[in-house]
Amino acid sequence: MPHVKIGITVLEAMPRLLPKMSEKTSAKVKQRLEKLGVKVLLNEKVESASQDGLKVNGKPLKSHTVIWTSGVANNPFFSENAEHFELAKNGKVIVDEYMRTNDGIYVIGDNAATSFSGLAQTALHDAKFVASNIKRRKSGGKAKKYKAVLPPVVIPLGENWAVFEWHWMKLYGWPASLLRRAADLVGYTDILPLGQALGQWHAQTIVEDDYFTPAPPKKKK
């Protein structure tokens, strides 16, 4: 298949990319995307979409392909059963120090109004916490109180380049890319036996390396 040049535009309604991360990381990500040839538009709110493109801040923007990444929406089950749940302004369910509602229903992960809700690591942390407390209650023990844990965040941005942020630690470029590859392996081992996990991780690495390999120069006639 011949290599075809395409144009990519990233639209962000906020004043900077990745607003939940540090300003330094946001600036590094924007700089990296622009270096890769990606056009970054900030303070641009998408108002509607059609088969021809988008309507952005009242103006049309033509596009053949739109990838929508507007975040995580709460399950409509909770708003449809609002008599049993107290909802925050963002639609997430307010829970107590044991991840329970007023009716004693456990709500975890993306649906709970906790500090780092919306991240996969937080959902896993919540699930393990609630499961552990249920076991304690079953055996007559005392339940532990929930403590939000800030998970590390790593975002790939092209071949051998990524950003990594966790508390005070910030890494950019190939060191962060190595951490990202390691994180992928850990993710595979969470759901697969070690041998299969290594196979899948290696296959993904080959596909990514091939994807980011530049097109060979055209031969002069």
Buried (B, 14 or more C-beta within 10 A) or exposed (E): EEEEEEEEEBBBBEEBBBEEBEEEBBEBBBEBBEEEEBEBEBEBEBEEBEEEBBBBEEEEBEBEEEEEEEEEEBBEEBEEEEEEBEBEEEBBBBBEEBBBBEEEBBBBBBBBBBEBBBBEBBBBBBBEBBEEBEEEEEEEEEBEEBEEEEBEBBBBBBBBBBBBBEEEEBBBBEEBBBBBBEBBBEBBBEEBEEEEBBEBBEEBEEEBEEEEEEEEEEEEE
